[in-house]
């Protein structure tokens, strides 16, 4: 996380506040707004929560005016953060954007906000650097934080014993997403896929820290034909599984780095998809395919995301053969692109923290600004 690294660079007296969740609070951040209140998926989902999002937005702006930060670090959430960047810029607060909004995929017109209100863009995917620099934005590829995490060390037998898994069976990992709305839309098809694939396999589903264990368990028990084992370690689940069904998002990057053959799936509301599909400018949805520049992992999106199609793809990937060996090789070829080769000894978080710290310290050395008064 950025906060511990920044505290090391800036000193123990450094103060952090903003929008965040439990992990940021544990790291010592004063959360003015809980990130769960502004997280929404899809266009229609954002509309449903617009009143709450705007309320929390103005609460965040008010806190920034009152506390006057030396630097602001914005992470993802473009609909919220790009507007926040404008307010912060007017106050004279330097803005660093870490984890780029996917402007290269859709809503490219928003690039003007980045050019005007973002001082430095720190990107975690290699192709993003050139995209921004070609459009006049100061951008640096710092590497992907997940690429710096070593593989899980827990042995398969210990993992099996911990979660009552049969080590003699083949394991399939199901990752429906980290938000409640994603799980509600993606899990039913995953469960139907498991039902069709049969009880010869063990099915593992990691529970995201953002979701209630009891709430997830209730939904995972909707089929009695097969048992889904709920676990607390997504990376270990991926490492020890023969194949995986993964909702489009960060988990697909984890699967790529670990090297487990997988299928990318995703579903949003029909209206969100109908509107969004007209705006999307890229051929692929899966990040692994975008990084590779071609389709190396099958994508089952919206109507294509059916139990029949999932089972078909899994049956190609589970047995030894050309399909499996080809995907493993291509994942191994793609994963190094998520690292910064010129900074082998420096993690992505460390590099990003150094840039943020430099900007914060340079702000302290300049005369106080009267912007935004």
Secondary structure as UniProt FT lines:
FT   HELIX           2..10
FT   TURN            12..13
FT   STRAND          17..20
FT   HELIX           22..26
FT   TURN            27..28
FT   STRAND          30..34
FT   HELIX           35..37
FT   HELIX           43..48
FT   HELIX           50..67
FT   STRAND          71..75
FT   HELIX           78..90
FT   TURN            91..92
FT   STRAND          94..98
FT   TURN            103..105
FT   HELIX           108..110
FT   HELIX           111..117
FT   STRAND          120..123
FT   HELIX           126..133
FT   TURN            134..136
FT   STRAND          139..141
FT   HELIX           145..148
FT   HELIX           156..162
FT   TURN            163..164
FT   TURN            167..168
FT   STRAND          170..175
FT   HELIX           180..197
FT   TURN            199..200
FT   STRAND          201..206
FT   TURN            209..210
FT   HELIX           213..220
FT   TURN            221..222
FT   STRAND          228..231
FT   HELIX           234..240
FT   STRAND          243..247
FT   HELIX           250..258
FT   STRAND          262..266
FT   HELIX           270..279
FT   HELIX           287..292
FT   STRAND          299..301
FT   HELIX           302..304
FT   HELIX           307..318
FT   HELIX           322..335
FT   HELIX           336..338
FT   HELIX           341..343
FT   TURN            344..345
FT   HELIX           348..365
FT   TURN            371..372
//
